Amino acid sequence: MAYKKTEQYEDKITSGLIEAYQKSLALLGEDPSREGLLKTPERVAKAMQYMTQGYQMDAQAILNSAKFHEEVSEMVIVKDIELYSMCEHHMLPFFGKAHVAYIPNGYITGLSKIARVVDVYSRRLQVQERLTTQILESIKEALNPLGVAVVIEAQHLCMMMRGVQKQNSVTTTSAFFGEFQKNSTRSEFMKLITADLMGRR
C-alpha cells in the first residue's frame, strides 16, 4: 500500500472557524463568495489548527516515550532546530532556530524528542520569552538533569510587516538551569552552538 499523508481536524472546530473567517473576509471588504476566496475560509481554518496543534501535544509524554538509563554526564546539544510559531499579540508568524542542551543525571532521551518538544510549545500562540522557558522546564521536569540550556534566535513578522518594519532584526532569548548557570559551562555551550564543527557552507 502506498504511503498516504493524512491530517485530521475536528468538524465542530473547523466549521466554527470557517464561519468566522467568512465573516472576517466580508468585514475586510472582500466578497467571500468570489471564486478565489470560496475555499479560503476552510483552508485557513485547517491551517490554523495545524499551526496550533501544540495544544494537543504532551511534552512530558514525548520525552518519557524514549527515556533511557545511561551513566553519562557529558553535555548533549541539539542545535539549529528550526521553529515556526505565531505571535499571540498579532497572530503573525515568527520563525528561527532553537539550540537546546542538557547534562544527563542518570537518564537521556531520544534526540528527536528534543526537537519535538520545541514543536510542542512553538505550535501555539506564543511569545518567544515564554517559549524559551517552557522548553527548558519540560526537559528539567522529565529528565531531572544536572543542567539545561535553551537559546532561541527568531525573526518576527509583527516587527517586519507592520509597526516598526525592521527587516533585519533578530530576537535572541535564553534560559539556563543548574550547571549552565556557571560561567564556564555556559561559555562552552555558547561556543559549541556558534561553531561550525561539520564544516557546512
N, C-alpha and C positions, 0 to 999 in steps of 0.2 A: 504494500500500500504506500502511495506517495505521501510525503510529509505535507501536512496542511497546518498553516498557522491560523489559529482561531483566537478571537478576542470576545469576551463575554461581558455583557452590560445588563444591568438591572432595568427592566422595562419601565417601571414606575419612575425611576430617576431620569432615564433617557427621555421619556415623554414630557416630563415636567420641564427639563432643560430645553427641549425643542420649543415648547410653547414660550418659554422665557426669551429665548433668542429670536424667535419670530417677532415678539413684541419689541425687543431691543432694536432690531433692524428697522422696524417701522418708526420708532421714536427717533432714530438717527436720520430719517428722511428717505430711507430706501423702500423699495417695493419687494417684500418677501416672496411675492408670487411670481416675480420675473424669473426667466429661465435660469440665469446664472446663480440665483440665490435659492432656488427651490429646495435643494438638498443641504444647503449651508447650515441651517439650524441643527440638523441631525448630525452632520459631520463635526460641528463644534461641540455638541453635546457629548459625543463619543470621545473626542479629543480631550475634553476637559476631564472626563472620568479617567482616561488613560494617564493624563499628566498629574492626577492627584490620587493615583492608586496606592500611594504610600499609606494612606489612612487605613487601608485594609490589610496591611502587612505588619508582621510582628518581628522586630529586630532581634529580640531575645530568642525566639524560636529558630530564627535563621542561624544565629551564632551557635546555639546549642545543638543544632542538627549535625554539625561537623566539629564537635569539641573532643579533643584527644588529649590524653595524659602524656606529657613529654617533659623530661627533666632538662629543659633548656632554659636559659635566662639571657639570651642574646636578643638584641633589638630586631624586631620584624617590621619591615616597612613595605607598604603598598602605596606607591606614589603615582601621580598623574592619572588618578581615577576621574574620568570625565563625569561631570554632573550637569543636570538640567533641572531647574526649579522655577518657581513662579513667585515673584514678589507679592506678599499679601496686601500691600498698600495700593498697588495699581493693577495687580493681576497681569503683569508683563513679565516675560521670562528673564531670568539671569542664569548664566552658564559659565563654566570654568572647570577647574580641576581641584580635587581633594588629595591631600597627602596624609596618610594615616600610619601611625606606628604604635606598637605596644611591646612591652618587655614581659614575656611569659613568667608566670609564677606557678608552674606545675601543669598548665593547660595551654594548648594552642587551638586555633580554629582554622578551617579551610580558608585559603587566601581569597577565593572568590566570595566568601561570605562577608569579608570586609567591604568589598565593592558593593555587595547587595545591601549592606547596612546604609551605605551612602545613598543608595536609591530609595530605601525605605523613608528616609527623612527628607530627601530632596524632592521626591514626588508628592509634595504637599504645598499648600500656600505657606510661604516661609519668609523669614528674614535670615540673612547669612549668619548673623551673630548667633542666633538660636540653633540653626542647623549645625554649626560647628560644635557647640556644646552637647547637643543631642547625640551626635555620633560618638563623642568621647564617653558620655555617660553610659551608653548602651554597651560599649566594649568593656568598660570598667565593671559594670554590673554582671555581665555574663562570664567574664574570664577571671575576674579578681587579679588583674596583672600587677606587676611592680610599678608600671607606669604606662600612660597613654599620651599620645600627642596627635593633634589634628591641626592641619593648616589648610585653609581654602583660599584660592585665588579665583575671583569671578568678575565678570562684566555684567552690568545691569542695564537692560533696555529702558528701564524707567529713568535712567540718567542719560541714556544715549539718544532716545527717540523723542523725549519730551523734557520739560523742565530745563535744567542747565545745558542739556545737549552736549555733553562732553564725550567724544567718541573714543578716546584712548585711555580713559581712567579704568584702573583695576582696583578692586577692593580686596584686601587681604585680612583674614581673621585667623586667630589661633587660639587653641586651648591646650593646656598641659596639666598632667596629673602625675603625682608620685615622683619617680626618678627623673622625669622630664622637667621637673621644677628646678633641678640642679643645672647650673650653667653649662657644665661640661657635657652632660648628656644631651641637653637641648641643642648645644652647638654642634655636636656630632650629627644629630638628626637633621638640623638645618643644612649642614654641609652636604649630607647624603642626598637630600631631596633636590638640591640645586646642581648636583654633579651629574655629568653625562657619562656614566660608567660603561654604557654599552656602545658608546661612540656613534650614536644616532645623529643623523643630519636632518 
